[in-house]
Amino acid sequence: MDRLTSMAVFVKAVDLGSFAAAAEALDLSGPMVGKHVRFLEERLGVRLINRTTRRQSLTEFGRAYYDRCRVILTEAEAADALAADQLSEPRGRLRVTMPALLGRRCVAPILTEFAQRYPGLELELSFGDRIVDLAEDGFDLAIRTGILEDRSGLIARRLARHGMVVCASPSYVERHGAPRRIDDLRGHHAVTYNRPGWVHPWLFPRDGQSALEVTPASRMRLDDLEAIADAAASGMGLAWLPSWLVRQRIRTGVLVEVLQDEPGYVFDNYALWLRTPHLPLKVRLAVDALAAALPKAMI
């Protein structure tokens, strides 16, 4: 007899409380249900179910074996679903939450191109820096940057990395000079990122140690990275910004990179989704598309 089939029959008999109920649910005869259970018992050399004319109950080993069988059957169904996915296309709504600026600049174009390949797919994208609860808020996928906290019940996959750049306008450098070492930042003004009650320090890696945190004196404090880039370009001070945001301005000379001899801090970018026995095809393919294309957008 097929062991996996016998496990399925055994689990159904336990779930429904009797061989007769399992036989009816599985369209089998009562004796055949009993035969599947006896096959497992003989193979294992251990009794699984205590049976009388009136009732049945699991043995102590039977309870443990039942729990393992349920896991095995769930994984088998997930494996079959993966094969079915290969013959189908993603359909339905895909809800993704992501940081506002990174999402607009880098993530949304990739997902838009992804959706164009699959007419049955609907995209619902949410842009914001608030950390959402995927289960409570009904999102399939989240894009996050930096150190991940509270990953209970979640799966994370690193998609890309991006470096941070200290930069300023040519006019600022002409007036105040360019810092050459991290210590030189004390003599400069900066445009910094902050939210009420919190200023994000600038980070610089150190070998074998925690990152060095620097909070330069700031003439402007803003809660939008693009606005910081604009302020730096107008000559208001130094800025510490993602490479993907300022690369075009540096290429065209609107901004110049400083501290180039100092190592730059690198942030990881992740996709997160709820832990599940079978990852939906739409989520799996979207994550694959992001992992393939996002690193190019981070250069």
TORTOR-815538 format. One line per 4 residues: number of its first residue (from 1); their letters; for each residue x, y negated, z negated of N, C-alpha, C. Coordinates in steps of 0.1 Angstrom, whole numbers, padded with zeros to 4 digits. Example, Ala and Ser with C-alpha at 12.3 -4.5 7.8 and 13.67 -1.06 7.14 Angstrom:
1	AS	0132/0057/-0078/0123/0045/-0078/0132/0033/-0078 ~ 0128/0022/-0071/0137/0011/-0071/0129/0000/-0079
***
This chain:
1	MDRL	0008/0012/0000/0000/0000/0000/0009/-0012/0000 ~ 0003/-0023/0005/0011/-0036/0005/0011/-0042/-0009 ~ 0023/-0045/-0014/0024/-0050/-0028/0017/-0064/-0029 ~ 0019/-0073/-0019/0013/-0086/-0020/-0002/-0086/-0020
5	TSMA	-0008/-0077/-0012/-0022/-0075/-0012/-0027/-0070/-0025 ~ -0020/-0060/-0031/-0024/-0055/-0044/-0023/-0065/-0055 ~ -0013/-0074/-0054/-0012/-0085/-0064/-0024/-0094/-0063 ~ -0028/-0097/-0050/-0040/-0106/-0048/-0053/-0099/-0054
9	VFVK	-0054/-0086/-0052/-0066/-0079/-0057/-0065/-0079/-0072 ~ -0054/-0077/-0078/-0052/-0077/-0093/-0056/-0090/-0098 ~ -0051/-0101/-0093/-0054/-0115/-0097/-0069/-0118/-0096 ~ -0075/-0114/-0085/-0089/-0116/-0084/-0097/-0108/-0094
13	AVDL	-0093/-0096/-0097/-0100/-0088/-0107/-0099/-0095/-0121 ~ -0088/-0100/-0124/-0086/-0107/-0137/-0094/-0120/-0137 ~ -0093/-0128/-0126/-0101/-0141/-0126/-0116/-0139/-0127 ~ -0121/-0128/-0121/-0136/-0126/-0121/-0140/-0117/-0132
17	GSFA	-0131/-0111/-0139/-0135/-0103/-0151/-0139/-0089/-0149 ~ -0139/-0084/-0137/-0143/-0070/-0135/-0139/-0065/-0121 ~ -0137/-0052/-0119/-0134/-0047/-0106/-0145/-0049/-0097 ~ -0158/-0047/-0102/-0169/-0048/-0093/-0171/-0062/-0087
21	AAAE	-0168/-0073/-0095/-0169/-0086/-0090/-0158/-0089/-0080 ~ -0146/-0084/-0083/-0135/-0085/-0073/-0138/-0078/-0060 ~ -0144/-0066/-0061/-0147/-0059/-0049/-0157/-0066/-0040 ~ -0167/-0072/-0047/-0177/-0080/-0039/-0171/-0092/-0033
25	ALDL	-0162/-0099/-0040/-0156/-0112/-0035/-0147/-0109/-0024 ~ -0140/-0097/-0024/-0130/-0094/-0014/-0135/-0084/-0003 ~ -0148/-0081/-0004/-0154/-0072/0005/-0147/-0058/0005 ~ -0144/-0053/-0007/-0138/-0040/-0008/-0147/-0031/-0017
29	SGPM	-0145/-0019/-0017/-0152/-0010/-0026/-0146/-0010/-0040 ~ -0154/-0007/-0050/-0149/-0007/-0063/-0137/0002/-0065 ~ -0138/0014/-0060/-0126/0024/-0061/-0114/0018/-0054 ~ -0115/0011/-0044/-0104/0005/-0037/-0097/-0005/-0046
33	VGKH	-0105/-0014/-0053/-0099/-0023/-0062/-0091/-0016/-0073 ~ -0097/-0005/-0078/-0090/0003/-0088/-0077/0009/-0082 ~ -0077/0013/-0070/-0065/0019/-0064/-0054/0009/-0063 ~ -0057/-0004/-0059/-0047/-0014/-0058/-0040/-0016/-0072
37	VRFL	-0049/-0017/-0082/-0043/-0019/-0096/-0035/-0008/-0100 ~ -0039/0005/-0098/-0032/0016/-0102/-0018/0017/-0094 ~ -0019/0013/-0081/-0006/0012/-0073/0004/0003/-0080 ~ 0000/-0008/-0085/0009/-0017/-0092/0014/-0011/-0105
41	EERL	0005/-0005/-0112/0009/0001/-0125/0019/0013/-0123 ~ 0016/0021/-0113/0025/0032/-0111/0039/0027/-0106 ~ 0038/0017/-0098/0051/0011/-0093/0059/0005/-0104 ~ 0052/-0002/-0113/0059/-0008/-0124/0062/0001/-0136
45	GVRL	0054/0012/-0137/0055/0021/-0148/0050/0015/-0161 ~ 0041/0005/-0160/0035/-0002/-0172/0020/-0004/-0169 ~ 0012/-0002/-0179/-0002/-0005/-0178/-0004/-0020/-0178 ~ -0013/-0024/-0168/-0016/-0039/-0167/-0029/-0042/-0174
49	INRT	-0039/-0033/-0172/-0053/-0036/-0177/-0057/-0024/-0186 ~ -0063/-0027/-0197/-0069/-0017/-0205/-0084/-0016/-0201 ~ -0088/-0004/-0196/-0102/-0003/-0190/-0110/0007/-0198 ~ -0122/0003/-0201/-0132/0012/-0207/-0145/0012/-0198
53	TRRQ	-0155/0019/-0202/-0167/0019/-0194/-0174/0006/-0195 ~ -0172/-0002/-0205/-0179/-0014/-0207/-0171/-0027/-0205 ~ -0158/-0026/-0206/-0150/-0038/-0205/-0136/-0036/-0201 ~ -0129/-0046/-0197/-0115/-0045/-0193/-0108/-0057/-0199
57	SLTE	-0095/-0055/-0203/-0087/-0065/-0209/-0073/-0064/-0205 ~ -0066/-0075/-0203/-0052/-0074/-0200/-0043/-0070/-0211 ~ -0033/-0062/-0208/-0023/-0059/-0218/-0014/-0071/-0219 ~ -0005/-0071/-0229/0004/-0082/-0231/0013/-0083/-0219
61	FGRA	0018/-0072/-0214/0026/-0073/-0201/0017/-0077/-0190 ~ 0005/-0072/-0189/-0004/-0076/-0179/-0006/-0091/-0178 ~ -0007/-0098/-0189/-0009/-0112/-0189/0003/-0119/-0183 ~ 0015/-0115/-0187/0027/-0121/-0182/0028/-0118/-0167
65	YYDR	0025/-0106/-0163/0026/-0102/-0148/0016/-0110/-0140 ~ 0004/-0112/-0146/-0007/-0120/-0139/-0002/-0134/-0136 ~ 0004/-0140/-0146/0009/-0154/-0145/0020/-0155/-0133 ~ 0029/-0145/-0133/0039/-0145/-0122/0033/-0142/-0109
69	CRVI	0023/-0133/-0108/0016/-0130/-0096/0009/-0143/-0090 ~ 0003/-0151/-0098/-0003/-0163/-0094/0007/-0172/-0087 ~ 0019/-0173/-0093/0029/-0182/-0088/0034/-0177/-0074 ~ 0036/-0164/-0073/0040/-0157/-0061/0030/-0159/-0050
73	LTEA	0017/-0157/-0053/0007/-0159/-0043/0005/-0173/-0038 ~ 0007/-0182/-0047/0007/-0197/-0044/0018/-0200/-0034 ~ 0030/-0195/-0037/0042/-0198/-0028/0040/-0191/-0015 ~ 0034/-0179/-0015/0031/-0172/-0002/0022/-0180/0007
77	EAAD	0011/-0185/0000/0002/-0194/0008/0008/-0206/0013 ~ 0017/-0212/0005/0024/-0224/0010/0033/-0221/0021 ~ 0040/-0209/0021/0048/-0205/0032/0040/-0203/0045 ~ 0028/-0197/0044/0020/-0195/0055/0015/-0209/0061
81	ALAA	0012/-0218/0052/0008/-0232/0056/0019/-0239/0063 ~ 0031/-0237/0059/0042/-0243/0067/0043/-0238/0081 ~ 0041/-0225/0083/0040/-0220/0097/0029/-0226/0105 ~ 0017/-0227/0098/0006/-0233/0105/0009/-0248/0109
85	DQLS	0016/-0255/0100/0020/-0269/0103/0028/-0270/0116 ~ 0036/-0260/0119/0044/-0261/0131/0036/-0261/0144 ~ 0024/-0257/0143/0015/-0256/0154/0005/-0267/0155 ~ 0006/-0277/0145/-0004/-0287/0144/0003/-0301/0144
89	EPRG	-0005/-0311/0143/0000/-0325/0142/-0005/-0331/0130 ~ 0002/-0341/0124/-0003/-0348/0112/-0016/-0356/0115 ~ -0026/-0355/0106/-0038/-0362/0108/-0042/-0368/0095 ~ -0052/-0377/0096/-0058/-0383/0084/-0050/-0395/0080
93	RLRV	-0053/-0400/0068/-0048/-0413/0063/-0035/-0410/0055 ~ -0025/-0418/0058/-0012/-0418/0050/-0010/-0431/0043 ~ -0011/-0430/0030/-0010/-0443/0022/0004/-0444/0016 ~ 0011/-0455/0019/0025/-0457/0014/0026/-0470/0007
97	TMPA	0033/-0470/-0004/0036/-0482/-0011/0051/-0485/-0011 ~ 0055/-0498/-0010/0069/-0501/-0007/0072/-0515/-0012 ~ 0085/-0518/-0015/0088/-0532/-0018/0085/-0541/-0007 ~ 0080/-0553/-0010/0074/-0562/0000/0084/-0565/0012
101	LLGR	0096/-0571/0009/0105/-0575/0019/0111/-0564/0026 ~ 0117/-0554/0019/0122/-0542/0025/0112/-0535/0033 ~ 0100/-0535/0029/0089/-0528/0036/0086/-0535/0049 ~ 0085/-0548/0049/0082/-0555/0061/0093/-0554/0071
105	RCVA	0106/-0556/0066/0117/-0557/0075/0122/-0543/0081 ~ 0122/-0533/0072/0128/-0520/0075/0119/-0508/0076 ~ 0110/-0507/0067/0102/-0495/0066/0090/-0495/0075 ~ 0082/-0506/0075/0070/-0506/0083/0073/-0504/0098
109	PILT	0083/-0510/0104/0086/-0507/0118/0088/-0492/0121 ~ 0094/-0485/0112/0097/-0470/0114/0084/-0463/0113 ~ 0076/-0466/0103/0063/-0459/0101/0053/-0462/0113 ~ 0054/-0475/0118/0045/-0478/0129/0049/-0470/0141
113	EFAQ	0062/-0469/0144/0066/-0461/0155/0062/-0446/0153 ~ 0063/-0441/0141/0059/-0428/0137/0044/-0426/0140 ~ 0036/-0435/0136/0021/-0433/0138/0018/-0434/0153 ~ 0026/-0441/0161/0023/-0442/0175/0024/-0428/0182
117	RYPG	0033/-0420/0176/0035/-0406/0182/0024/-0397/0178 ~ 0015/-0400/0168/0005/-0391/0164/-0008/-0398/0163 ~ -0017/-0397/0174/-0029/-0405/0174/-0039/-0402/0163 ~ -0038/-0390/0157/-0047/-0386/0147/-0043/-0391/0133
121	LELE	-0033/-0399/0132/-0028/-0404/0119/-0032/-0418/0117 ~ -0036/-0421/0105/-0040/-0435/0101/-0030/-0439/0090 ~ -0025/-0452/0092/-0015/-0457/0082/-0022/-0467/0073 ~ -0019/-0466/0060/-0024/-0477/0051/-0011/-0480/0042
125	LSFG	-0005/-0492/0045/0007/-0496/0039/0004/-0507/0029 ~ 0011/-0506/0017/0009/-0516/0006/0023/-0522/0003 ~ 0024/-0535/0004/0036/-0542/0002/0036/-0549/-0012 ~ 0045/-0546/-0020/0046/-0552/-0034/0057/-0546/-0042
129	DRIV	0062/-0554/-0051/0073/-0550/-0060/0069/-0543/-0072 ~ 0056/-0542/-0075/0051/-0535/-0087/0052/-0520/-0085 ~ 0057/-0513/-0096/0058/-0499/-0095/0044/-0493/-0098 ~ 0039/-0485/-0088/0026/-0480/-0089/0026/-0465/-0094
133	DLAE	0015/-0461/-0099/0013/-0447/-0102/0007/-0440/-0090 ~ 0015/-0431/-0084/0011/-0424/-0071/-0003/-0417/-0073 ~ -0004/-0410/-0084/-0016/-0402/-0086/-0028/-0411/-0089 ~ -0026/-0420/-0098/-0037/-0429/-0102/-0042/-0438/-0091
137	DGFD	-0032/-0444/-0083/-0035/-0453/-0073/-0038/-0447/-0059 ~ -0036/-0433/-0058/-0040/-0426/-0046/-0030/-0428/-0035 ~ -0017/-0429/-0037/-0007/-0431/-0027/-0001/-0417/-0024 ~ 0002/-0415/-0011/0009/-0403/-0007/0024/-0404/-0009
141	LAIR	0029/-0416/-0008/0044/-0418/-0007/0047/-0431/-0012 ~ 0059/-0432/-0019/0064/-0445/-0024/0078/-0447/-0019 ~ 0082/-0459/-0015/0096/-0462/-0012/0101/-0471/-0024 ~ 0112/-0467/-0029/0118/-0474/-0041/0133/-0476/-0039
145	TGIL	0138/-0486/-0045/0152/-0490/-0044/0158/-0490/-0058 ~ 0170/-0485/-0060/0177/-0486/-0072/0176/-0474/-0081 ~ 0178/-0475/-0094/0178/-0464/-0103/0163/-0460/-0105 ~ 0161/-0447/-0104/0147/-0442/-0106/0145/-0439/-0120
149	EDRS	0133/-0443/-0125/0129/-0440/-0139/0116/-0433/-0139 ~ 0113/-0426/-0149/0100/-0419/-0150/0096/-0411/-0138 ~ 0104/-0400/-0135/0102/-0392/-0124/0094/-0379/-0127 ~ 0087/-0379/-0138/0079/-0368/-0142/0068/-0365/-0132
153	GLIA	0068/-0353/-0127/0058/-0349/-0117/0061/-0354/-0103 ~ 0073/-0359/-0101/0076/-0365/-0088/0088/-0358/-0081 ~ 0088/-0358/-0068/0099/-0354/-0060/0106/-0366/-0054 ~ 0119/-0367/-0054/0126/-0379/-0048/0135/-0374/-0037
157	RRLA	0136/-0381/-0026/0146/-0378/-0016/0153/-0391/-0012 ~ 0166/-0391/-0013/0173/-0404/-0009/0173/-0405/0006 ~ 0169/-0417/0011/0167/-0420/0025/0179/-0427/0031 ~ 0184/-0436/0023/0195/-0445/0029/0201/-0452/0017
161	RHGM	0212/-0460/0020/0219/-0468/0010/0221/-0482/0017 ~ 0221/-0492/0009/0225/-0505/0014/0234/-0513/0004 ~ 0243/-0520/0010/0253/-0527/0002/0248/-0542/-0001 ~ 0253/-0548/-0012/0250/-0561/-0015/0261/-0570/-0011
165	VVCA	0258/-0583/-0007/0268/-0592/-0001/0267/-0605/-0008 ~ 0278/-0611/-0012/0278/-0625/-0018/0281/-0634/-0006 ~ 0273/-0644/-0004/0274/-0652/0008/0270/-0666/0005 ~ 0273/-0675/0014/0270/-0690/0013/0270/-0696/0027
169	SPSY	0265/-0708/0027/0266/-0715/0040/0280/-0721/0043 ~ 0283/-0722/0055/0296/-0729/0058/0298/-0742/0052 ~ 0287/-0750/0051/0288/-0763/0045/0291/-0762/0030 ~ 0285/-0752/0023/0288/-0751/0009/0303/-0747/0007
173	VERH	0308/-0738/0015/0322/-0733/0014/0331/-0745/0017 ~ 0327/-0754/0026/0336/-0765/0030/0337/-0775/0018 ~ 0326/-0777/0011/0325/-0786/0000/0332/-0780/-0013 ~ 0329/-0768/-0016/0333/-0762/-0029/0343/-0751/-0028
177	GAPR	0347/-0747/-0016/0356/-0736/-0015/0349/-0723/-0016 ~ 0357/-0712/-0013/0351/-0699/-0014/0357/-0691/-0025 ~ 0349/-0685/-0034/0355/-0677/-0045/0362/-0665/-0039 ~ 0374/-0662/-0045/0382/-0651/-0040/0382/-0639/-0049
181	RIDD	0379/-0642/-0062/0378/-0631/-0072/0365/-0633/-0079 ~ 0360/-0622/-0086/0348/-0623/-0093/0348/-0634/-0104 ~ 0360/-0635/-0110/0361/-0646/-0121/0359/-0660/-0115 ~ 0361/-0661/-0102/0360/-0675/-0096/0345/-0679/-0096
185	LRGH	0336/-0669/-0098/0321/-0673/-0097/0318/-0683/-0108 ~ 0326/-0683/-0119/0322/-0693/-0130/0323/-0707/-0125 ~ 0330/-0710/-0115/0331/-0724/-0110/0322/-0727/-0099 ~ 0312/-0719/-0097/0303/-0721/-0085/0288/-0721/-0090
189	HAVT	0280/-0727/-0082/0265/-0727/-0084/0260/-0715/-0075 ~ 0249/-0710/-0079/0243/-0699/-0072/0228/-0701/-0071 ~ 0222/-0694/-0061/0207/-0693/-0060/0204/-0678/-0064 ~ 0197/-0676/-0075/0195/-0663/-0081/0180/-0658/-0080
193	YNRP	0179/-0645/-0081/0166/-0639/-0081/0161/-0637/-0096 ~ 0149/-0642/-0098/0144/-0639/-0111/0129/-0639/-0111 ~ 0124/-0633/-0122/0109/-0633/-0124/0108/-0639/-0138 ~ 0096/-0642/-0142/0094/-0649/-0155/0100/-0641/-0166
197	GWVH	0110/-0647/-0173/0116/-0640/-0185/0127/-0631/-0181 ~ 0131/-0630/-0169/0141/-0620/-0165/0149/-0625/-0152 ~ 0162/-0626/-0154/0171/-0629/-0143/0179/-0617/-0139 ~ 0179/-0613/-0126/0187/-0602/-0122/0202/-0605/-0121
201	PWLF	0210/-0598/-0129/0225/-0601/-0128/0230/-0596/-0115 ~ 0241/-0602/-0110/0249/-0596/-0099/0257/-0585/-0104 ~ 0258/-0574/-0096/0265/-0562/-0100/0277/-0560/-0092 ~ 0288/-0556/-0098/0300/-0552/-0091/0305/-0539/-0096
205	PRDG	0308/-0529/-0087/0312/-0516/-0092/0326/-0516/-0098 ~ 0329/-0508/-0108/0342/-0506/-0114/0345/-0491/-0115 ~ 0357/-0487/-0112/0360/-0473/-0112/0358/-0467/-0125 ~ 0350/-0456/-0125/0348/-0448/-0138/0341/-0456/-0149
209	QSAL	0335/-0467/-0146/0328/-0475/-0157/0315/-0480/-0151 ~ 0307/-0485/-0161/0294/-0491/-0157/0297/-0503/-0148 ~ 0288/-0507/-0140/0289/-0518/-0131/0291/-0531/-0140 ~ 0300/-0540/-0135/0302/-0553/-0141/0290/-0562/-0138
213	EVTP	0283/-0568/-0148/0272/-0576/-0146/0276/-0591/-0147 ~ 0273/-0599/-0137/0276/-0613/-0137/0264/-0621/-0135 ~ 0262/-0631/-0143/0250/-0640/-0141/0256/-0654/-0139 ~ 0258/-0658/-0127/0264/-0671/-0124/0254/-0683/-0127
217	ASRM	0260/-0694/-0129/0251/-0706/-0131/0243/-0709/-0119 ~ 0230/-0711/-0120/0222/-0712/-0109/0215/-0726/-0108 ~ 0215/-0731/-0096/0208/-0744/-0093/0193/-0741/-0090 ~ 0191/-0729/-0084/0177/-0725/-0080/0175/-0711/-0085
221	RLDD	0163/-0708/-0090/0159/-0694/-0093/0146/-0691/-0086 ~ 0146/-0681/-0078/0135/-0677/-0069/0131/-0663/-0071 ~ 0119/-0659/-0068/0114/-0645/-0069/0112/-0639/-0056 ~ 0118/-0645/-0045/0117/-0639/-0032/0130/-0639/-0025
225	LEAI	0135/-0628/-0020/0149/-0627/-0015/0150/-0635/-0002 ~ 0140/-0635/0006/0141/-0643/0019/0142/-0658/0016 ~ 0135/-0663/0006/0136/-0677/0002/0150/-0680/-0004 ~ 0156/-0670/-0011/0170/-0672/-0016/0179/-0673/-0004
229	ADAA	0178/-0665/0006/0186/-0666/0018/0185/-0679/0025 ~ 0172/-0684/0026/0170/-0697/0032/0177/-0708/0024 ~ 0176/-0707/0010/0182/-0718/0002/0197/-0717/0003 ~ 0203/-0705/0003/0217/-0704/0005/0222/-0710/0018
233	ASGM	0214/-0707/0029/0217/-0712/0042/0217/-0727/0043 ~ 0209/-0734/0034/0208/-0748/0034/0219/-0755/0025 ~ 0227/-0746/0019/0239/-0752/0012/0236/-0753/-0003 ~ 0226/-0746/-0009/0223/-0748/-0023/0232/-0740/-0032
237	GLAW	0240/-0730/-0027/0248/-0723/-0035/0251/-0709/-0030 ~ 0258/-0701/-0037/0261/-0687/-0034/0248/-0679/-0036 ~ 0247/-0668/-0029/0236/-0658/-0031/0242/-0644/-0030 ~ 0235/-0635/-0037/0239/-0621/-0037/0227/-0614/-0031
241	LPSW	0228/-0609/-0019/0217/-0604/-0011/0220/-0591/-0004 ~ 0209/-0583/0000/0211/-0571/0007/0217/-0573/0021 ~ 0226/-0564/0025/0232/-0566/0038/0222/-0566/0049 ~ 0212/-0558/0048/0202/-0558/0059/0194/-0571/0061
245	LVRQ	0194/-0579/0050/0187/-0592/0051/0195/-0603/0057 ~ 0208/-0603/0054/0217/-0614/0058/0226/-0611/0070 ~ 0226/-0599/0075/0235/-0595/0086/0234/-0604/0098 ~ 0222/-0607/0102/0220/-0615/0114/0225/-0630/0112
249	RIRT	0222/-0635/0100/0227/-0649/0097/0242/-0649/0096 ~ 0248/-0639/0091/0263/-0638/0091/0268/-0637/0105 ~ 0262/-0629/0113/0267/-0628/0127/0266/-0641/0135 ~ 0256/-0649/0132/0254/-0662/0139/0261/-0674/0132
253	GVLV	0267/-0671/0121/0274/-0682/0114/0266/-0690/0105 ~ 0253/-0687/0103/0245/-0695/0094/0249/-0693/0079 ~ 0254/-0681/0077/0260/-0677/0064/0273/-0671/0066 ~ 0282/-0672/0056/0295/-0665/0056/0296/-0657/0044
257	EVLQ	0302/-0645/0046/0304/-0636/0034/0317/-0640/0027 ~ 0316/-0640/0013/0327/-0643/0005/0330/-0631/-0004 ~ 0341/-0631/-0012/0345/-0620/-0020/0346/-0607/-0012 ~ 0351/-0608/0000/0352/-0596/0008/0363/-0586/0003
261	DEPG	0372/-0591/-0005/0382/-0582/-0011/0377/-0575/-0023 ~ 0365/-0578/-0028/0359/-0572/-0040/0350/-0561/-0035 ~ 0349/-0549/-0042/0340/-0539/-0038/0325/-0543/-0040 ~ 0317/-0540/-0030/0303/-0544/-0031/0295/-0533/-0037
265	YVFD	0285/-0538/-0044/0275/-0528/-0051/0266/-0522/-0041 ~ 0263/-0509/-0043/0254/-0502/-0033/0242/-0497/-0040 ~ 0230/-0500/-0034/0217/-0495/-0039/0213/-0483/-0031 ~ 0207/-0473/-0037/0200/-0462/-0030/0186/-0465/-0028
269	NYAL	0181/-0460/-0016/0167/-0462/-0013/0160/-0448/-0012 ~ 0149/-0446/-0019/0143/-0433/-0020/0129/-0433/-0015 ~ 0125/-0420/-0011/0111/-0417/-0009/0106/-0408/-0021 ~ 0095/-0411/-0027/0090/-0403/-0038/0075/-0399/-0035
273	WLRT	0073/-0386/-0039/0059/-0381/-0037/0056/-0372/-0048 ~ 0043/-0369/-0050/0039/-0360/-0061/0043/-0346/-0059 ~ 0048/-0340/-0070/0051/-0326/-0069/0039/-0317/-0066 ~ 0040/-0309/-0055/0029/-0301/-0051/0034/-0288/-0045
277	PHLP	0027/-0277/-0046/0031/-0264/-0040/0034/-0265/-0025 ~ 0026/-0273/-0018/0027/-0275/-0004/0027/-0289/0000 ~ 0038/-0294/0005/0039/-0308/0009/0031/-0310/0022 ~ 0021/-0319/0022/0013/-0321/0035/0022/-0325/0046
281	LKVR	0018/-0320/0058/0026/-0322/0070/0028/-0337/0073 ~ 0018/-0346/0071/0019/-0360/0074/0030/-0366/0065 ~ 0031/-0362/0052/0041/-0367/0043/0055/-0362/0047 ~ 0056/-0349/0049/0069/-0343/0053/0075/-0350/0065
285	LAVD	0067/-0351/0076/0072/-0357/0088/0075/-0372/0087 ~ 0067/-0379/0078/0070/-0393/0076/0083/-0395/0069 ~ 0086/-0387/0059/0098/-0387/0052/0110/-0384/0061 ~ 0108/-0374/0069/0119/-0370/0079/0122/-0382/0088
289	ALAA	0111/-0389/0093/0113/-0400/0102/0120/-0412/0095 ~ 0117/-0414/0083/0124/-0425/0075/0139/-0421/0073 ~ 0141/-0408/0069/0155/-0404/0066/0163/-0405/0079 ~ 0157/-0403/0091/0165/-0404/0103/0168/-0418/0107
293	ALPK	0158/-0427/0105/0159/-0441/0111/0163/-0452/0101 ~ 0160/-0450/0088/0163/-0461/0078/0178/-0464/0077 ~ 0187/-0454/0076/0201/-0457/0075/0206/-0467/0086 ~ 0201/-0466/0098/0205/-0475/0109/0200/-0489/0106
297	AMI	0188/-0490/0099/0183/-0504/0096/0190/-0510/0084 ~ 0198/-0502/0077/0205/-0507/0065/0219/-0512/0068 ~ 0224/-0510/0080/0237/-0513/0083/0239/-0529/0082
***
